[in-house]
């Protein structure tokens, strides 16, 4: 009986050991397959994360480019608006300055007639009659001269200058030619005679001088 049990044990144990080894192999294989599946799932998740990250970066880059273009366009509009505002300010300032300078233009033109009358009155007094024996005429003449000098000072103070261009070159912007005549000893193109003086207001011709111009014989 004991011998039978011993023989049974000898036959059964190797089979059990083989089964255990086989089960162990199967378990190891299953574990490897499981780990491999998990690794595949992890790799797949990482790939998905990489894909999502790449897509987000692309979207952010596109948004950045779009915002930079909008910023550039806005800055250009801002600079143009600043330039337009500055030009408008300069034009307005120039208009204000011109209004200050030339706002008295009409008043000055009216005063020129008074100055012309004073000049004619002074020139009409016979110089040989201005004597101590004729005090009334002498005082009148001196009063006219003083008034004429004073009015020219006032004109000059306000930028109104007299043009009496005898001997100067003819300038169509400052002179108006009434006639042309040859004059011996005078250069052609120069002014031989002034019949009425002109005036300039702050460099701008207010009234051209009426002149006679020398021409070639």
C-alpha positions as CSV (number, residue, x, y, z in Angstrom):
1,X,0.0,0.0,0.0
2,X,2.8,2.3,0.9
3,X,4.6,1.4,-2.3
4,X,1.5,2.2,-4.3
5,X,1.2,5.6,-2.6
6,X,4.8,6.3,-3.2
7,X,4.5,5.5,-6.9
8,X,1.3,7.6,-7.2
9,X,3.2,10.5,-5.6
10,X,6.1,10.1,-8.0
11,X,3.7,10.2,-11.0
12,X,1.5,13.1,-9.7
13,X,4.2,15.6,-8.5
14,X,5.9,16.1,-11.8
15,X,2.5,16.7,-13.4
16,X,1.6,19.2,-10.7
17,X,5.0,20.9,-11.1
18,X,4.5,21.0,-14.8
19,X,1.1,22.5,-14.4
20,X,2.5,25.1,-12.0
21,X,5.2,26.0,-14.4
22,X,2.7,26.2,-17.2
23,X,0.4,28.4,-15.1
24,X,3.3,30.6,-14.2
25,X,4.2,31.0,-17.8
26,X,0.6,31.8,-18.6
27,X,0.4,34.4,-15.8
28,X,3.7,36.0,-17.0
29,X,2.4,36.1,-20.5
30,X,-0.9,37.6,-19.4
31,X,0.9,40.2,-17.3
32,X,3.1,41.2,-20.2
33,X,0.1,41.4,-22.4
34,X,-1.7,43.6,-19.8
35,X,1.3,45.8,-19.4
36,X,1.7,46.0,-23.2
37,X,-2.0,47.0,-23.4
38,X,-1.5,49.7,-20.8
39,X,1.6,51.0,-22.5
40,X,-0.4,51.1,-25.8
41,X,-3.2,53.0,-24.0
42,X,-0.6,55.4,-22.4
43,X,1.1,56.0,-25.8
44,X,-2.3,56.6,-27.4
45,X,-3.2,59.1,-24.7
46,X,0.2,60.8,-25.0
47,X,-0.3,61.0,-28.8
48,X,-3.8,62.4,-28.3
49,X,-2.4,65.0,-25.8
50,X,0.4,65.9,-28.3
51,X,-2.2,66.3,-31.1
52,X,-4.4,68.5,-28.8
53,X,-1.3,70.5,-27.8
54,X,-0.2,71.1,-31.4
55,X,-3.7,72.1,-32.4
56,X,-3.9,74.6,-29.4
57,X,-0.5,76.1,-30.3
58,X,-1.6,76.5,-33.9
59,X,-4.8,78.3,-32.8
60,X,-2.8,80.5,-30.5
61,X,-0.3,81.4,-33.2
62,X,-3.1,82.3,-35.6
63,X,-4.7,84.5,-32.9
64,X,-1.4,86.2,-32.2
65,X,-0.8,87.0,-35.9
66,X,-4.4,88.3,-36.2
67,X,-4.0,90.5,-33.1
68,X,-0.6,91.8,-34.3
69,X,-2.2,92.8,-37.6
70,X,-5.0,94.5,-35.8
71,X,-2.6,96.3,-33.6
72,X,-0.5,97.4,-36.6
73,X,-3.6,98.7,-38.4
74,X,-4.8,100.5,-35.3
75,X,-1.4,102.2,-34.9
76,X,-1.4,103.3,-38.5
77,X,-4.8,104.8,-38.1
78,X,-3.7,106.5,-34.9
79,X,-0.6,108.0,-36.5
80,X,-2.7,109.2,-39.5
81,X,-5.2,110.8,-37.1
82,X,-2.3,112.5,-35.2
83,X,-0.9,113.8,-38.5
84,X,-4.2,115.1,-39.6
85,X,-4.8,116.8,-36.3
86,X,-1.4,118.4,-36.3
87,X,-1.9,119.7,-39.9
88,X,-5.3,121.1,-38.9
89,X,-3.8,122.8,-35.8
90,X,-1.0,124.4,-38.0
91,X,-3.5,125.6,-40.6
92,X,-5.7,127.0,-37.9
93,X,-2.8,128.7,-36.2
94,X,-1.7,130.1,-39.6
95,X,-5.2,131.5,-40.3
96,X,-5.3,133.1,-36.8
97,X,-1.9,134.7,-37.3
98,X,-2.8,135.9,-40.8
99,X,-6.1,137.3,-39.4
100,X,-4.0,139.2,-36.8
101,X,-1.6,140.5,-39.4
102,X,-4.0,141.3,-42.2
103,X,-7.2,142.0,-40.3
104,X,-6.4,145.7,-40.5
105,X,-6.0,145.5,-44.3
106,X,-9.2,147.3,-45.1
107,X,-8.6,150.0,-42.5
108,X,-5.0,150.6,-43.9
109,X,-6.3,151.0,-47.5
110,X,-8.6,153.7,-46.3
111,X,-5.8,155.5,-44.4
112,X,-3.6,155.4,-47.6
113,X,-6.0,157.9,-49.2
114,X,-5.4,160.2,-46.2
115,X,-1.6,159.8,-46.6
116,X,-1.9,160.5,-50.3
117,X,-3.8,163.8,-49.6
118,X,-1.2,164.9,-47.1
119,X,1.6,164.1,-49.5
120,X,0.0,166.1,-52.3
121,X,-0.8,169.0,-49.9
122,X,2.9,169.1,-48.8
123,X,4.1,168.9,-52.4
124,X,1.8,171.7,-53.5
125,X,3.2,174.3,-51.2
126,X,5.7,176.6,-53.1
127,X,9.0,176.2,-51.4
128,X,10.1,179.7,-52.2
129,X,7.1,181.1,-50.3
130,X,8.1,179.4,-47.1
131,X,9.7,182.3,-45.3
132,X,9.7,184.0,-42.0
133,X,7.9,186.9,-43.7
134,X,5.0,184.4,-44.4
135,X,4.6,182.7,-40.9
136,X,1.1,181.4,-41.6
137,X,2.1,179.4,-44.7
138,X,5.4,178.4,-43.0
139,X,3.5,177.0,-39.9
140,X,0.9,175.3,-42.1
141,X,3.6,173.6,-44.2
142,X,5.6,172.5,-41.1
143,X,2.3,171.1,-39.6
144,X,1.6,169.1,-42.8
145,X,5.2,167.7,-42.9
146,X,5.0,166.7,-39.2
147,X,1.6,165.0,-39.7
148,X,2.9,163.1,-42.7
149,X,6.0,162.0,-40.8
150,X,3.9,160.9,-37.9
151,X,1.4,158.9,-40.0
152,X,4.3,157.1,-41.7
153,X,5.7,156.2,-38.2
154,X,2.3,154.8,-37.3
155,X,2.2,152.8,-40.6
156,X,5.6,151.4,-40.0
157,X,4.7,150.4,-36.4
158,X,1.8,148.3,-37.8
159,X,3.9,146.7,-40.6
160,X,2.8,149.1,-43.4
161,X,5.7,150.2,-45.5
162,X,5.9,152.8,-48.2
163,X,7.1,151.8,-51.8
164,X,8.8,154.6,-53.7
165,X,10.9,152.6,-56.1
166,X,12.5,155.2,-58.4
167,X,15.6,153.6,-60.0
168,X,14.7,150.1,-58.9
169,X,14.1,147.1,-61.1
170,X,10.5,146.7,-62.2
171,X,8.7,144.0,-60.1
172,X,5.3,143.1,-61.3
173,X,4.4,141.9,-57.8
174,X,5.0,145.4,-56.3
175,X,4.7,147.8,-59.3
176,X,2.1,148.6,-61.9
177,X,3.5,150.0,-65.1
178,X,1.5,152.8,-66.6
179,X,3.8,153.5,-69.5
180,X,7.2,152.6,-71.0
181,X,9.5,155.2,-72.4
182,X,13.2,155.4,-73.4
183,X,15.2,157.5,-71.0
184,X,18.8,158.5,-71.7
185,X,21.3,157.3,-69.1
186,X,18.7,154.9,-67.5
187,X,18.9,151.1,-67.7
188,X,16.0,149.5,-69.5
189,X,13.7,147.7,-67.1
190,X,14.2,150.1,-64.3
191,X,11.6,152.6,-63.0
192,X,12.0,156.2,-64.2
193,X,9.0,157.8,-62.6
194,X,6.6,157.1,-59.7
195,X,3.2,158.7,-60.2
196,X,1.7,157.1,-57.0
197,X,3.6,155.4,-54.2
198,X,2.7,151.9,-53.2
199,X,2.5,150.1,-49.8
200,X,3.2,146.7,-48.4
201,X,1.6,145.2,-45.3
202,X,3.8,142.7,-43.5
203,X,5.5,141.8,-46.8
204,X,2.3,141.5,-48.8
205,X,1.7,144.1,-51.4
206,X,-1.3,146.1,-50.3
207,X,-1.2,148.6,-53.1
208,X,1.3,148.5,-56.1
209,X,3.2,151.6,-56.9
210,X,2.1,153.2,-60.2
211,X,5.2,153.7,-62.2
212,X,6.8,154.5,-65.6
213,X,9.3,152.0,-66.8
214,X,12.4,152.6,-68.9
215,X,12.6,150.8,-72.3
216,X,15.2,150.4,-74.9
217,X,15.4,153.3,-77.5
